[in-house]
Amino acid sequence: MDWHQGDAEGGVRFAAPPDAVEGYDGRGVEGAAYRPRAGYLFRDEAGNTWWIIFQIAPGPGSHGSKVRGDVLACSAAYDELVHVRVLAPDVLRVEADAAFRQNTPFSYEEAAEVAASIPPS
């Protein structure tokens, strides 16, 4: 698992290779992180922390204003597998970014609600 500052939009990126990920059909993750009102990690009701990211779908059909992908919750436990939950599958990035910008969730549960409100493409 790795995170670093400085994607094209000046934000933080989160990544984990396939062998370190559980719950995403054998795929690794790499995407731009959404931010809660404070910091970069969303805390759930149990006290666990999560990265919420947008992962671009592979393939040539995802480009320009039609960038598609998944909104994922990735566990932030640094000494074990990254557990992934798909919060919004196959959505347009512009729609996902707008939803998170307009609603700015604080908790994991609020982030899951925002992701569920993103219209399917």
FIDOLUM-635574 format. One record per residue (C-alpha): x, y, z; residue in three letters; residue number from 1. Coordinates in Angstrom, 2 decimals. Layout:
<rs>
{r {X; Y; Z}; 'ALA'; NUM},
...
</rs>
This chain:
<rs>
{r {0.00; 0.00; 0.00}; 'MET'; 1},
{r {1.28; 3.45; -0.86}; 'ASP'; 2},
{r {0.00; 6.98; -0.91}; 'TRP'; 3},
{r {1.64; 10.11; -2.23}; 'HIS'; 4},
{r {0.89; 13.74; -2.97}; 'GLN'; 5},
{r {0.91; 15.26; -6.39}; 'GLY'; 6},
{r {-1.43; 13.78; -8.95}; 'ASP'; 7},
{r {-2.35; 15.91; -11.95}; 'ALA'; 8},
{r {-4.99; 17.73; -9.92}; 'GLU'; 9},
{r {-2.61; 18.38; -7.01}; 'GLY'; 10},
{r {-4.27; 15.84; -4.73}; 'GLY'; 11},
{r {-3.26; 12.61; -3.03}; 'VAL'; 12},
{r {-3.11; 9.23; -4.75}; 'ARG'; 13},
{r {-3.56; 5.85; -3.07}; 'PHE'; 14},
{r {-2.28; 2.58; -4.52}; 'ALA'; 15},
{r {-1.94; -1.10; -3.59}; 'ALA'; 16},
{r {-0.78; -3.99; -5.84}; 'PRO'; 17},
{r {-3.13; -6.92; -6.56}; 'PRO'; 18},
{r {-1.38; -9.24; -4.11}; 'ASP'; 19},
{r {-2.05; -6.75; -1.28}; 'ALA'; 20},
{r {-5.76; -6.27; -2.07}; 'VAL'; 21},
{r {-8.78; -8.28; -0.96}; 'GLU'; 22},
{r {-12.30; -7.82; -2.30}; 'GLY'; 23},
{r {-11.69; -6.34; -5.75}; 'TYR'; 24},
{r {-11.64; -9.43; -7.99}; 'ASP'; 25},
{r {-7.86; -9.87; -7.90}; 'GLY'; 26},
{r {-7.22; -6.32; -9.09}; 'ARG'; 27},
{r {-4.90; -3.78; -7.55}; 'GLY'; 28},
{r {-6.03; -0.26; -6.80}; 'VAL'; 29},
{r {-4.65; 3.11; -7.76}; 'GLU'; 30},
{r {-6.65; 6.28; -7.70}; 'GLY'; 31},
{r {-7.20; 9.83; -6.60}; 'ALA'; 32},
{r {-8.29; 10.15; -2.97}; 'ALA'; 33},
{r {-11.32; 12.12; -1.91}; 'TYR'; 34},
{r {-10.94; 14.18; 1.25}; 'ARG'; 35},
{r {-13.23; 14.33; 4.24}; 'PRO'; 36},
{r {-13.67; 17.66; 6.00}; 'ARG'; 37},
{r {-10.39; 17.05; 7.86}; 'ALA'; 38},
{r {-7.39; 15.00; 6.69}; 'GLY'; 39},
{r {-7.52; 12.24; 4.07}; 'TYR'; 40},
{r {-9.01; 9.30; 5.94}; 'LEU'; 41},
{r {-12.68; 8.64; 6.59}; 'PHE'; 42},
{r {-13.48; 7.01; 9.96}; 'ARG'; 43},
{r {-16.38; 4.54; 10.22}; 'ASP'; 44},
{r {-18.65; 3.94; 13.22}; 'GLU'; 45},
{r {-16.34; 1.16; 14.47}; 'ALA'; 46},
{r {-13.34; 3.52; 14.45}; 'GLY'; 47},
{r {-11.66; 2.00; 11.38}; 'ASN'; 48},
{r {-10.13; 4.33; 8.79}; 'THR'; 49},
{r {-10.68; 4.23; 5.05}; 'TRP'; 50},
{r {-9.33; 5.89; 1.93}; 'TRP'; 51},
{r {-12.14; 6.76; -0.50}; 'ILE'; 52},
{r {-10.75; 6.87; -4.02}; 'ILE'; 53},
{r {-11.80; 7.09; -7.65}; 'PHE'; 54},
{r {-10.19; 4.33; -9.72}; 'GLN'; 55},
{r {-10.28; 4.83; -13.48}; 'ILE'; 56},
{r {-11.61; 1.85; -15.42}; 'ALA'; 57},
{r {-9.10; 0.14; -17.68}; 'PRO'; 58},
{r {-9.59; 0.35; -21.40}; 'GLY'; 59},
{r {-9.63; 2.80; -24.28}; 'PRO'; 60},
{r {-13.25; 3.95; -23.81}; 'GLY'; 61},
{r {-12.47; 5.95; -20.70}; 'SER'; 62},
{r {-11.03; 9.35; -21.63}; 'HIS'; 63},
{r {-11.71; 13.08; -21.58}; 'GLY'; 64},
{r {-15.07; 14.00; -20.08}; 'SER'; 65},
{r {-16.11; 10.34; -20.35}; 'LYS'; 66},
{r {-13.61; 8.98; -17.80}; 'VAL'; 67},
{r {-15.35; 6.08; -16.08}; 'ARG'; 68},
{r {-14.43; 4.09; -13.04}; 'GLY'; 69},
{r {-15.32; 2.95; -9.55}; 'ASP'; 70},
{r {-15.56; 4.79; -6.25}; 'VAL'; 71},
{r {-13.79; 2.52; -3.78}; 'LEU'; 72},
{r {-13.33; 2.39; -0.02}; 'ALA'; 73},
{r {-9.88; 1.01; 0.84}; 'CYS'; 74},
{r {-8.96; 0.07; 4.40}; 'SER'; 75},
{r {-6.10; 2.04; 5.90}; 'ALA'; 76},
{r {-4.63; -0.71; 8.11}; 'ALA'; 77},
{r {-0.96; -0.56; 7.22}; 'TYR'; 78},
{r {0.12; -4.03; 8.37}; 'ASP'; 79},
{r {-2.40; -6.20; 6.54}; 'GLU'; 80},
{r {-4.25; -6.64; 3.27}; 'LEU'; 81},
{r {-6.12; -3.67; 1.88}; 'VAL'; 82},
{r {-9.82; -4.52; 2.08}; 'HIS'; 83},
{r {-11.78; -2.93; -0.75}; 'VAL'; 84},
{r {-15.47; -2.14; -0.90}; 'ARG'; 85},
{r {-16.98; -0.91; -4.16}; 'VAL'; 86},
{r {-19.20; 2.05; -3.22}; 'LEU'; 87},
{r {-20.18; 3.14; -6.76}; 'ALA'; 88},
{r {-19.33; 0.92; -9.73}; 'PRO'; 89},
{r {-18.88; 2.19; -13.28}; 'ASP'; 90},
{r {-19.65; 5.89; -12.84}; 'VAL'; 91},
{r {-18.37; 8.96; -14.64}; 'LEU'; 92},
{r {-15.52; 10.68; -12.83}; 'ARG'; 93},
{r {-17.03; 14.10; -13.43}; 'VAL'; 94},
{r {-20.21; 12.96; -11.64}; 'GLU'; 95},
{r {-18.29; 11.38; -8.75}; 'ALA'; 96},
{r {-16.03; 14.41; -8.29}; 'ASP'; 97},
{r {-19.05; 16.74; -8.32}; 'ALA'; 98},
{r {-20.91; 14.63; -5.73}; 'ALA'; 99},
{r {-17.96; 14.63; -3.32}; 'PHE'; 100},
{r {-17.28; 18.34; -3.87}; 'ARG'; 101},
{r {-20.92; 19.33; -3.27}; 'GLN'; 102},
{r {-21.49; 17.12; -0.22}; 'ASN'; 103},
{r {-18.04; 16.95; 1.49}; 'THR'; 104},
{r {-18.71; 13.92; 3.70}; 'PRO'; 105},
{r {-17.10; 13.59; 7.12}; 'PHE'; 106},
{r {-17.43; 9.88; 7.94}; 'SER'; 107},
{r {-17.17; 6.64; 6.00}; 'TYR'; 108},
{r {-20.94; 6.21; 6.24}; 'GLU'; 109},
{r {-21.54; 9.69; 4.80}; 'GLU'; 110},
{r {-19.05; 8.95; 1.98}; 'ALA'; 111},
{r {-20.93; 5.72; 1.19}; 'ALA'; 112},
{r {-24.19; 7.72; 0.97}; 'GLU'; 113},
{r {-22.59; 10.27; -1.36}; 'VAL'; 114},
{r {-21.24; 7.47; -3.56}; 'ALA'; 115},
{r {-24.67; 5.79; -3.66}; 'ALA'; 116},
{r {-26.15; 9.07; -4.94}; 'SER'; 117},
{r {-23.88; 9.16; -8.02}; 'ILE'; 118},
{r {-25.99; 8.34; -11.08}; 'PRO'; 119},
{r {-24.97; 5.15; -12.90}; 'PRO'; 120},
{r {-23.66; 5.74; -16.37}; 'SER'; 121},
</rs>
